[in-house]
Amino acid sequence: MSVKTTCPYCGVGCGVIASKDAAGAVTVEGDKQHPANFGRLCSKGSALAETIDLDGRLLEPMMDGAPAAWDDALDRVADGFNRIIREYGPDAVAFYVSGQLLTEDYYVINKLAKGFVGTANIDTNSRLCMASSVAGHKRAFGSDTVPGCYEDLEQAELLVLVGSNAAWCHPILHQRMLAAKEKNPACKIVVIDPRRTATCEGADLHLPLRSGSDSVLFNGLFAFLAGSNAVDRGFVGNCTTGVVDALKQVGGQTVAQTAATCGLTEGAVGLFFDWFTRTERVVTLYSQGINQSSSGVDKVNAIINCHLLTGRIGRPGMGPFSLTGQPNAMGGREVGGLANQLAAHMEIDNPAHRALVQRFWRAPVIAEKAGLKAVDMFDAIADGRIKAVWIISTNPVVSLPDADRARAALDACELVVVTDCMRDTDTTRHADVLLPALAWGEKDGTVTNSERRISRQRPFLAAPGEARADWRIICDVAARMGYSGFDYASAAEVFREHAELSGFENDGRRDFDISALAALDDGAYEVLAPVQWPVTSEHPAGTPRMFESQQFFTPDRKARFVPVAPRAARNATSRDFPLVLNTGRVRDQWHTMTRTGKTGRLLSHVFEPYAEFHPEDARQAGLQNEGLVRLTSSWGEMIARVVVSADQRRGCVFVPMHWNAEFAGEGRVNALVNPATDPLSGQPESKHTPVKADPYAPKWHAFILSRDAIRRPASGYWVYGKAGDCTRLELALDTRPESWRDWARAQLGLDGVEIEWIAYRDPAAGRFRYAAVRDGRLEGCVFIAPDHTLPSRAWLTGLFAEQQLSANARMSLLAGRPFGAGEDVGPIVCSCFSVGRHQITAEIRKGADSVDAIGRCLKAGTNCGGCKPEIGKLIGTTTQPRQAIAS
């Protein structure tokens, strides 16, 4: 059986074919007919079949930590919410949801909150990733409209990536860009980012601007364009307003001033400005480096201003392009998932829109004002204004800024309801009621990707245990609260109502309209092919590109220039906190790792949370590469592994945002993050938190590999996860046990078990190695040292696959190196084929001088392509054999 569905990770929205054989084994491959990816999948998508087991799943309702019947749990939620609404009013309850939800789920929870409970206190984790784009679009276009489509990336002659490490965060799109550049040598790629990321490896120009200075750079470009022949005066005069005020704001700004403020060379800035000026087909792609800022909306509008001034919008190969983070961030926007929106892209502060939605829903009430945005919502939970919260499909105790405050808020809340597919997360631990939801592979509905393309997620697995669809859970609670209008029989029925509302009294002045899909019967919904909205009677096959008519969704149908006055981040660095913390993603992990953390293959590229420093910053802080560092801000602290790299800008430190209390102790970076938000979008300042860095020097370092699960410590620095055929635990210890041997046995859970014990002890050097063998197979090993220079884990994990340990393998365990027992492949570079750095550099030294050559030798880079930048970098830094000189 094969089912076409859609990947549940980033906003690219890749098509997936999931196949299940007679024995129930599942395999996944890219859907070659899906227009988002044409069969390509990134490392995360390729590993989806490895993440669908039931290990750790929430399979039954829970109340106060004990299993409960569905009826009892639903009654508890409905009665609790009704009581609090009755006693304190509708704004005393809140809903915090997720871009991981399907559109149908999102639709019914927003209908319940805004049209029946009567509160707009419903927000989403998408507030953390793209709310600034929403507000910027509305200011410029009068609507939250992404103008372009992925085909524009292949038709452009200049691709500008701003605050976007697409090679890691949107790898399939990045590979499309590189393929287009290869076909068209005239195409250039510019990357604007304080770090030299993997995306820079395929770029013609990297501008490592000073953190937070994006508005200055694009204001400078705006001023430069104004003095050039690139201005489209007809478009500006006929199709826009506000250009005079916007230009007045940047009057006199020179290339030299721009470069100085941004910390760039005048030559590099001038080259970028010249390319942008002379190139007609320009797409500017931006992501979290722009959005996650206390001035994110202004940064978005500074970019859009440049495209409006040149008329480079609404035509092939040009336009501003927001790359969304989550698979259904766009779908959430369509149904009013943010606290300041109504469904179908209508506005909560517009009385006519409120009346229209209330009339369509036949709702008893309608929220009359914007609700609390994510950070403000959790502040209100903390101080008692919100007394009940329902959290659905997200993990705010890890992902919100000032995350320890979010945790304390939930502890103080009168009623916490969490719907999730996982039993134990940082957030579910604080729930009074836990409701088990379906996961990817079990869900049925739609998602919308970054180019407005609606695609189906289809089930190919049976619902496990007592898990239910999110929309069904929400409707069951709504009915118990006494509300009508939630008696849907299927996700298809919810979708039809959503589509009908989009066209209800829509005279073409609202951008979101999929009314042509409102008549889909269940069979047509089941086979719905990917389609880009608007989908109307005039455009039944969808609309790839918006604004081709040069009309916008403002009252006068003209786009607006927005004057942008650059302002500094809300909290500046100081003597006490001299470094700027920047958070983001790594290539093979997703959000808080509840799905991707289940597969050792995806943990093999980056196993531990790390902090990346410029060499000079590391030297000044007394940090060693691969040592440990304690990072501290005004809001919290964490411990991470040190990575020293010249790719990092001086004065900045980068830390991934994924690790949580299930996978790491003291590894939650968002505990440090500045909770300041953009005044318009409410999006947090996740890219600019002042921090200090101090060496963390435990007395002992250790790692444990075990065939079985390893007990995780209650405190201190540790990192846990799968590694091949074993589990792995990294540890830092400040006290020494009386016996390392006894401690090792206890850690491996082998007390009282008959085993063969292999031991190496060097007390003078403080190095100890222990391995447990049962029936000739390796059960576990423990390596201990007074510093971080421990043996490579890569070859050791391979020993767990051996049915009988060889003599060489036993010797290698004593020696702490392969010694003819397996290969130390080094840190994994290609997760798709488990190819390590040592393997790649060996081939380079043999003469492989290109990424394609490495692919032919090792297959690395031949699947998703996400590792190609890293391979290219290795080729550039590894000594190759000298070429013979012809006589």
GICORGI-V266301 format. One record per backbone hydrogen bond with DSSP energy under -1.0 kcal/mol. CO is the residue of the C=O (numbers start at 0). NH is the residue of the N-H. E is the energy in kcal/mol with one decimal. If there is no record, write none. Layout:
co:nh:e
CO:NH:E
CO:NH:E
//
This chain:
co:nh:e
0:19:-2.8
2:17:-2.7
4:15:-2.8
9:12:-1.0
10:449:-2.6
13:6:-2.8
14:30:-2.1
15:4:-3.3
16:28:-1.7
17:2:-2.7
18:26:-2.5
20:23:-2.0
24:20:-2.3
26:18:-2.9
28:16:-3.3
30:33:-1.5
30:38:-1.4
33:37:-2.9
36:39:-2.1
41:45:-2.9
42:46:-1.1
44:47:-1.5
46:49:-1.8
47:50:-2.0
53:56:-2.1
55:422:-3.1
58:465:-2.8
60:67:-2.4
61:433:-2.8
62:65:-2.0
65:62:-3.1
68:72:-2.4
69:73:-3.1
70:74:-2.3
71:75:-2.2
72:76:-2.1
73:77:-2.8
74:78:-3.1
75:79:-2.0
76:80:-2.6
77:81:-2.7
78:82:-2.4
79:83:-2.0
80:84:-2.6
81:85:-2.6
82:86:-2.3
83:87:-2.9
84:88:-1.8
88:91:-1.8
89:92:-1.5
91:386:-3.1
91:387:-1.2
93:389:-2.0
94:122:-2.2
95:391:-2.5
96:124:-1.9
97:100:-1.5
98:327:-1.6
101:105:-2.5
102:106:-2.6
103:107:-1.7
104:108:-1.9
105:109:-1.9
106:110:-2.2
107:111:-2.4
108:112:-2.3
109:113:-2.5
110:114:-1.7
111:115:-1.1
111:116:-3.1
112:117:-1.6
112:118:-2.4
113:366:-2.1
114:364:-1.4
119:121:-2.8
120:94:-2.4
122:96:-3.0
123:126:-2.4
124:127:-1.6
125:128:-1.4
125:129:-2.5
129:133:-1.8
130:134:-2.2
131:135:-2.4
132:136:-3.0
133:137:-2.2
134:138:-2.2
135:139:-2.0
136:140:-3.7
137:141:-1.5
139:559:-2.7
140:552:-2.3
142:144:-1.8
146:545:-3.0
148:151:-1.6
149:152:-1.4
151:155:-1.3
156:187:-1.9
157:282:-2.3
158:189:-2.8
159:284:-3.0
160:191:-3.2
161:286:-1.4
162:288:-2.6
163:165:-1.2
164:167:-1.6
164:168:-2.9
165:169:-1.7
169:173:-2.2
170:174:-2.3
171:175:-1.6
172:176:-2.2
173:177:-2.5
174:178:-2.3
175:179:-2.1
176:180:-2.3
177:181:-2.1
178:182:-1.8
179:183:-1.8
183:186:-2.4
187:158:-2.7
188:203:-2.7
188:204:-1.4
189:160:-3.1
190:206:-2.9
191:162:-2.6
194:196:-1.1
196:199:-1.3
197:200:-1.2
198:201:-1.1
199:202:-1.7
204:190:-2.7
206:192:-1.4
206:208:-2.1
209:212:-2.2
212:216:-1.9
213:217:-2.4
214:218:-2.4
215:219:-2.3
216:220:-2.0
217:221:-2.4
218:222:-2.5
219:223:-2.3
220:224:-3.0
221:225:-1.9
224:227:-2.2
230:232:-1.3
231:235:-2.7
232:236:-2.5
233:237:-2.3
234:238:-2.8
235:239:-1.0
238:558:-2.8
240:560:-3.0
241:245:-2.0
242:246:-2.6
243:247:-2.1
244:248:-1.5
249:252:-2.3
253:257:-2.3
254:258:-2.7
255:259:-2.3
256:260:-2.4
257:261:-2.3
258:263:-2.7
261:209:-3.1
264:268:-2.1
265:269:-2.6
266:270:-2.1
267:271:-2.1
268:272:-2.7
269:273:-2.3
270:274:-2.6
271:275:-2.6
272:276:-2.3
273:277:-2.4
274:278:-1.3
279:281:-1.2
280:156:-2.6
280:157:-1.4
281:318:-2.2
282:159:-2.8
283:320:-3.0
284:161:-3.1
285:322:-2.6
286:289:-1.9
286:290:-2.2
287:291:-2.4
290:292:-2.3
292:295:-1.6
294:298:-1.8
295:299:-2.2
296:300:-2.4
297:301:-2.3
298:302:-1.6
299:303:-2.4
300:304:-2.6
302:306:-1.2
303:307:-2.6
304:308:-2.5
305:309:-1.1
306:311:-2.0
308:231:-2.2
310:312:-1.7
314:317:-1.2
318:283:-1.8
320:285:-2.2
327:331:-2.2
328:332:-1.5
329:333:-1.9
330:334:-1.3
331:336:-3.3
332:335:-1.1
333:343:-2.2
337:340:-1.8
338:370:-2.4
342:345:-1.1
345:341:-3.0
346:349:-1.3
349:353:-2.4
350:354:-2.4
351:355:-2.2
352:356:-2.6
353:357:-2.4
354:358:-2.4
355:359:-2.4
356:360:-2.6
357:361:-1.1
357:362:-1.9
372:376:-3.3
373:377:-2.0
374:378:-1.6
375:379:-2.2
376:380:-1.9
377:381:-2.1
378:382:-2.0
379:384:-1.2
379:385:-1.7
386:414:-1.4
387:93:-1.7
388:416:-2.8
389:95:-2.5
390:418:-2.8
394:397:-2.0
394:398:-2.0
395:399:-2.0
401:404:-1.4
401:405:-1.2
402:406:-2.1
403:407:-2.3
404:408:-2.3
405:409:-1.9
406:410:-1.8
407:411:-1.5
414:388:-2.3
415:431:-2.7
415:432:-1.8
416:390:-3.2
417:434:-2.6
418:392:-2.7
419:436:-2.1
420:57:-2.4
424:428:-1.5
426:429:-2.1
427:430:-1.8
431:63:-3.0
432:417:-2.6
433:61:-2.4
434:419:-1.9
435:467:-2.0
438:441:-2.3
438:442:-1.2
440:459:-2.9
440:460:-2.2
444:456:-2.8
445:102:-2.6
446:454:-3.0
448:451:-1.7
451:532:-2.2
452:448:-2.2
453:530:-1.9
454:446:-2.5
456:444:-2.5
463:466:-2.4
467:437:-1.6
468:472:-2.2
469:473:-2.5
470:474:-2.3
471:475:-2.4
472:476:-2.0
473:477:-2.5
474:478:-2.5
475:479:-1.8
476:480:-1.7
477:482:-2.2
478:481:-1.4
489:493:-1.4
490:494:-2.6
491:495:-2.2
492:496:-1.7
493:497:-2.4
494:498:-2.8
495:499:-2.5
496:500:-2.6
497:501:-1.6
502:505:-1.8
512:534:-2.5
513:516:-2.3
514:517:-1.6
516:519:-1.4
520:524:-2.6
521:525:-2.0
522:526:-1.3
524:527:-1.1
530:453:-3.7
531:542:-2.0
534:515:-2.2
538:541:-1.8
546:549:-1.4
553:556:-1.5
556:551:-1.8
558:240:-2.0
576:573:-1.9
578:690:-2.7
579:652:-2.6
580:688:-1.3
581:654:-2.1
583:656:-2.4
589:592:-2.5
592:596:-1.6
594:597:-1.8
595:598:-1.3
598:602:-1.0
608:640:-2.5
610:642:-2.6
611:653:-1.6
612:644:-3.1
613:617:-2.5
614:618:-2.4
615:619:-2.4
616:620:-1.8
617:622:-3.0
623:626:-2.4
626:641:-3.0
627:695:-2.2
628:639:-2.2
629:693:-2.2
630:637:-1.9
631:691:-2.3
635:632:-2.8
637:630:-2.2
639:628:-2.5
640:610:-3.1
641:625:-2.6
642:612:-2.8
644:647:-1.4
646:195:-2.9
648:651:-1.7
650:579:-2.6
652:581:-2.7
653:611:-2.7
654:583:-1.2
659:663:-2.5
662:719:-2.9
665:638:-3.1
666:668:-1.0
667:670:-1.4
668:671:-2.1
669:402:-1.9
675:684:-2.1
677:681:-2.3
682:677:-2.0
683:685:-1.6
685:582:-1.4
688:580:-3.0
690:578:-2.5
691:631:-2.2
693:629:-3.3
699:732:-3.0
700:784:-2.6
701:730:-3.0
702:782:-2.3
703:728:-2.4
704:780:-2.6
705:726:-3.1
716:731:-1.6
717:664:-2.7
718:729:-2.7
720:727:-3.2
722:725:-1.4
725:722:-3.1
726:705:-2.2
727:720:-1.8
728:703:-2.5
729:718:-1.7
730:701:-2.1
732:699:-2.6
738:742:-2.3
739:743:-2.9
740:744:-2.3
741:745:-2.3
742:746:-2.5
743:747:-2.0
744:749:-2.7
745:748:-1.0
749:752:-2.3
755:772:-2.9
757:770:-2.6
759:768:-2.8
761:765:-1.4
761:766:-1.8
766:761:-2.4
767:783:-2.8
768:759:-2.8
769:781:-2.9
770:757:-3.1
771:778:-3.3
771:779:-1.3
772:755:-3.3
773:776:-2.1
775:804:-3.0
776:773:-2.6
778:706:-3.0
779:771:-3.1
780:704:-2.5
781:769:-2.6
782:702:-1.9
783:767:-2.1
784:700:-3.3
787:789:-2.2
792:796:-2.3
795:798:-1.1
796:799:-1.1
797:800:-1.3
798:801:-1.2
805:809:-2.1
806:810:-2.3
807:811:-2.5
808:812:-1.9
809:813:-1.4
810:814:-2.7
811:815:-2.5
811:816:-1.0
817:820:-2.1
822:824:-1.4
824:837:-1.8
824:838:-1.1
826:836:-2.5
829:834:-1.9
834:828:-2.8
834:829:-2.0
835:839:-1.8
836:840:-2.8
837:841:-1.9
838:842:-1.7
839:843:-2.1
840:844:-2.3
841:845:-1.1
842:847:-2.5
843:846:-1.2
849:853:-2.0
850:854:-2.2
851:855:-2.2
852:856:-1.8
853:857:-3.1
854:858:-2.0
858:861:-2.1
864:867:-1.4
866:870:-2.3
867:871:-2.9
868:872:-2.1
869:873:-2.0
870:874:-2.3
871:875:-1.7
873:877:-1.5
//
